[in-house]
Amino acid sequence: MKRISFLILSQLLVVSAMAQCAICTKTAGQIGQEAGKGFNAGILYLAAMPFAIAGYIAFKWWKQDKS
């Protein structure tokens, strides 16, 4: 339980993440700084759902294996 709590806490403490590939970085640079920040936030938002689903499945699997 301590490991899961640590992983969740470490993910919540991330202030900023650069989640752009080379093409996305170039595009964000061309559209301006404010729009680029929104672009980066959108990429992080889209990436969060697969990780949440995988985490939920792993948690259910771990809980079922424990009992």
PyMOL CGO cylinders between C-alpha atoms (Angstrom):
from pymol import cmd
from pymol.cgo import CYLINDER

trace = [
    CYLINDER, 0.00, 0.00, 0.00, 2.92, 2.32, 0.69, 0.3, 1, 1, 1, 1, 1, 1,
    CYLINDER, 2.92, 2.32, 0.69, 4.22, 1.85, -2.86, 0.3, 1, 1, 1, 1, 1, 1,
    CYLINDER, 4.22, 1.85, -2.86, 0.88, 2.71, -4.41, 0.3, 1, 1, 1, 1, 1, 1,
    CYLINDER, 0.88, 2.71, -4.41, 0.53, 5.77, -2.18, 0.3, 1, 1, 1, 1, 1, 1,
    CYLINDER, 0.53, 5.77, -2.18, 4.04, 6.89, -3.09, 0.3, 1, 1, 1, 1, 1, 1,
    CYLINDER, 4.04, 6.89, -3.09, 3.38, 6.48, -6.82, 0.3, 1, 1, 1, 1, 1, 1,
    CYLINDER, 3.38, 6.48, -6.82, 0.12, 8.41, -6.65, 0.3, 1, 1, 1, 1, 1, 1,
    CYLINDER, 0.12, 8.41, -6.65, 1.69, 11.18, -4.57, 0.3, 1, 1, 1, 1, 1, 1,
    CYLINDER, 1.69, 11.18, -4.57, 4.70, 11.48, -6.88, 0.3, 1, 1, 1, 1, 1, 1,
    CYLINDER, 4.70, 11.48, -6.88, 2.38, 11.81, -9.88, 0.3, 1, 1, 1, 1, 1, 1,
    CYLINDER, 2.38, 11.81, -9.88, 0.35, 14.52, -8.18, 0.3, 1, 1, 1, 1, 1, 1,
    CYLINDER, 0.35, 14.52, -8.18, 3.44, 16.55, -7.32, 0.3, 1, 1, 1, 1, 1, 1,
    CYLINDER, 3.44, 16.55, -7.32, 4.60, 16.87, -10.91, 0.3, 1, 1, 1, 1, 1, 1,
    CYLINDER, 4.60, 16.87, -10.91, 4.50, 20.56, -11.66, 0.3, 1, 1, 1, 1, 1, 1,
    CYLINDER, 4.50, 20.56, -11.66, 5.16, 20.55, -15.38, 0.3, 1, 1, 1, 1, 1, 1,
    CYLINDER, 5.16, 20.55, -15.38, 5.85, 17.83, -17.89, 0.3, 1, 1, 1, 1, 1, 1,
    CYLINDER, 5.85, 17.83, -17.89, 7.11, 18.26, -21.41, 0.3, 1, 1, 1, 1, 1, 1,
    CYLINDER, 7.11, 18.26, -21.41, 5.02, 15.71, -23.27, 0.3, 1, 1, 1, 1, 1, 1,
    CYLINDER, 5.02, 15.71, -23.27, 5.67, 16.79, -26.82, 0.3, 1, 1, 1, 1, 1, 1,
    CYLINDER, 5.67, 16.79, -26.82, 7.31, 14.92, -29.66, 0.3, 1, 1, 1, 1, 1, 1,
    CYLINDER, 7.31, 14.92, -29.66, 9.55, 16.81, -32.09, 0.3, 1, 1, 1, 1, 1, 1,
    CYLINDER, 9.55, 16.81, -32.09, 6.71, 17.58, -34.50, 0.3, 1, 1, 1, 1, 1, 1,
    CYLINDER, 6.71, 17.58, -34.50, 4.41, 18.79, -31.71, 0.3, 1, 1, 1, 1, 1, 1,
    CYLINDER, 4.41, 18.79, -31.71, 7.19, 20.98, -30.28, 0.3, 1, 1, 1, 1, 1, 1,
    CYLINDER, 7.19, 20.98, -30.28, 7.73, 22.63, -33.67, 0.3, 1, 1, 1, 1, 1, 1,
    CYLINDER, 7.73, 22.63, -33.67, 3.98, 23.18, -34.12, 0.3, 1, 1, 1, 1, 1, 1,
    CYLINDER, 3.98, 23.18, -34.12, 3.61, 24.61, -30.61, 0.3, 1, 1, 1, 1, 1, 1,
    CYLINDER, 3.61, 24.61, -30.61, 6.54, 26.95, -31.26, 0.3, 1, 1, 1, 1, 1, 1,
    CYLINDER, 6.54, 26.95, -31.26, 4.88, 28.27, -34.40, 0.3, 1, 1, 1, 1, 1, 1,
    CYLINDER, 4.88, 28.27, -34.40, 1.50, 28.99, -32.81, 0.3, 1, 1, 1, 1, 1, 1,
    CYLINDER, 1.50, 28.99, -32.81, 2.83, 31.08, -29.92, 0.3, 1, 1, 1, 1, 1, 1,
    CYLINDER, 2.83, 31.08, -29.92, 3.61, 30.61, -26.26, 0.3, 1, 1, 1, 1, 1, 1,
    CYLINDER, 3.61, 30.61, -26.26, 0.09, 30.72, -24.78, 0.3, 1, 1, 1, 1, 1, 1,
    CYLINDER, 0.09, 30.72, -24.78, -1.36, 28.41, -27.41, 0.3, 1, 1, 1, 1, 1, 1,
    CYLINDER, -1.36, 28.41, -27.41, 1.67, 26.16, -27.01, 0.3, 1, 1, 1, 1, 1, 1,
    CYLINDER, 1.67, 26.16, -27.01, 0.98, 25.81, -23.28, 0.3, 1, 1, 1, 1, 1, 1,
    CYLINDER, 0.98, 25.81, -23.28, -2.60, 24.84, -24.08, 0.3, 1, 1, 1, 1, 1, 1,
    CYLINDER, -2.60, 24.84, -24.08, -1.35, 22.40, -26.69, 0.3, 1, 1, 1, 1, 1, 1,
    CYLINDER, -1.35, 22.40, -26.69, 0.95, 20.78, -24.13, 0.3, 1, 1, 1, 1, 1, 1,
    CYLINDER, 0.95, 20.78, -24.13, -1.87, 20.60, -21.56, 0.3, 1, 1, 1, 1, 1, 1,
    CYLINDER, -1.87, 20.60, -21.56, -4.08, 18.90, -24.15, 0.3, 1, 1, 1, 1, 1, 1,
    CYLINDER, -4.08, 18.90, -24.15, -1.43, 16.27, -24.84, 0.3, 1, 1, 1, 1, 1, 1,
    CYLINDER, -1.43, 16.27, -24.84, -1.09, 15.56, -21.11, 0.3, 1, 1, 1, 1, 1, 1,
    CYLINDER, -1.09, 15.56, -21.11, -4.88, 15.38, -20.77, 0.3, 1, 1, 1, 1, 1, 1,
    CYLINDER, -4.88, 15.38, -20.77, -5.13, 12.84, -23.59, 0.3, 1, 1, 1, 1, 1, 1,
    CYLINDER, -5.13, 12.84, -23.59, -2.25, 10.79, -22.14, 0.3, 1, 1, 1, 1, 1, 1,
    CYLINDER, -2.25, 10.79, -22.14, -3.82, 10.65, -18.66, 0.3, 1, 1, 1, 1, 1, 1,
    CYLINDER, -3.82, 10.65, -18.66, -6.76, 8.43, -19.61, 0.3, 1, 1, 1, 1, 1, 1,
    CYLINDER, -6.76, 8.43, -19.61, -4.77, 5.38, -20.82, 0.3, 1, 1, 1, 1, 1, 1,
    CYLINDER, -4.77, 5.38, -20.82, -2.65, 5.55, -17.67, 0.3, 1, 1, 1, 1, 1, 1,
    CYLINDER, -2.65, 5.55, -17.67, -5.76, 5.82, -15.50, 0.3, 1, 1, 1, 1, 1, 1,
    CYLINDER, -5.76, 5.82, -15.50, -7.34, 2.81, -17.20, 0.3, 1, 1, 1, 1, 1, 1,
    CYLINDER, -7.34, 2.81, -17.20, -4.16, 0.75, -16.86, 0.3, 1, 1, 1, 1, 1, 1,
    CYLINDER, -4.16, 0.75, -16.86, -3.86, 1.76, -13.20, 0.3, 1, 1, 1, 1, 1, 1,
    CYLINDER, -3.86, 1.76, -13.20, -7.46, 0.78, -12.52, 0.3, 1, 1, 1, 1, 1, 1,
    CYLINDER, -7.46, 0.78, -12.52, -6.98, -2.61, -14.17, 0.3, 1, 1, 1, 1, 1, 1,
    CYLINDER, -6.98, -2.61, -14.17, -3.73, -3.18, -12.26, 0.3, 1, 1, 1, 1, 1, 1,
    CYLINDER, -3.73, -3.18, -12.26, -5.39, -2.22, -8.98, 0.3, 1, 1, 1, 1, 1, 1,
    CYLINDER, -5.39, -2.22, -8.98, -8.34, -4.57, -9.55, 0.3, 1, 1, 1, 1, 1, 1,
    CYLINDER, -8.34, -4.57, -9.55, -5.96, -7.36, -10.54, 0.3, 1, 1, 1, 1, 1, 1,
    CYLINDER, -5.96, -7.36, -10.54, -3.83, -6.77, -7.45, 0.3, 1, 1, 1, 1, 1, 1,
    CYLINDER, -3.83, -6.77, -7.45, -6.89, -6.64, -5.19, 0.3, 1, 1, 1, 1, 1, 1,
    CYLINDER, -6.89, -6.64, -5.19, -8.31, -9.87, -6.64, 0.3, 1, 1, 1, 1, 1, 1,
    CYLINDER, -8.31, -9.87, -6.64, -4.94, -11.61, -6.36, 0.3, 1, 1, 1, 1, 1, 1,
    CYLINDER, -4.94, -11.61, -6.36, -4.63, -10.49, -2.74, 0.3, 1, 1, 1, 1, 1, 1,
    CYLINDER, -4.63, -10.49, -2.74, -7.90, -12.07, -1.69, 0.3, 1, 1, 1, 1, 1, 1,
]
cmd.load_cgo(trace, "trace")
